[in-house]
Amino acid sequence: MRVLPDHGDIGLRWPSTTAAALALALSVGVARAGPAMPEARRLVAQLNSDLLSHDSATETLQRWCAARHLADPPTIVAHRVLGRDKPADAEVRRLLHAAPGEAIRYRRVALACGDHVLSNADNWYRPGALTAAMNAELDATDHPFGAVVKPLAFHRRTLSAEVLISAAERRPPAAVIRHKAVLETPDGMPFSLVVETYRRAVLDTASARRQVEPQVP
């Protein structure tokens, strides 16, 4: 078989037997992939709605992990990604209402349930708005940011929420949801900006075996 440059309908020359075999293979492939993608889109929409309905993404992921039986116990663990730094730019400082010269720290973590890495989170926060104990815990441990600052009784103000899975795809992409949000104290003071990228591992079930996937930006 020889494939020529594609110029409209002219240029592809398939032997009839090869064309028939290809058509059969494609039809089988579509039949197998078809039910999976609608279910994947449904699950992504459900998770996106759950995340938008609650202030703590960590707690939402923990409930999701438990419902899908991804680990026993279904605990969310934050694995810090070291060696990366993204200094706060003017936009980050504006969103955090940071004073001129005020320190802004950056923390990146991967949130996992068992061996399922569910999301990557980039977090810029104002250490001066946290207690000394909170800052020490964030510096010394892998604990999720939301769990550490929970005593602040914060609420979450979503800036953007993107569903990254489309009807045209044959399988879920590496990243399926991306949220950008500001965490604020009850009196409306912003202290954290977070960009969360949810990976296709959120679609896993207890029987899934994760393959090594590229880091999602």
Buried (B, 14 or more C-beta within 10 A) or exposed (E): EEEEEEEEEEEBEBEEEEEEEEEEEEEEEEEEEEEEBEEBBEBBEEBBEBBEEEBBBBBBBBEBBBEBBBBEEBEBBBEBBEEEEEEBEEEBBEBBBBEEEBEBBBBBBBBBBBEBBBBBBBBBBBBEBBEEEBBEBBEEEEBBBBBBBBEBEBEBEEEEBEBBBEEEEEEBEBBBBBBBBBBBBEEEBBBBBBBBBBBBBBBBEEEEEBEEEEEBE
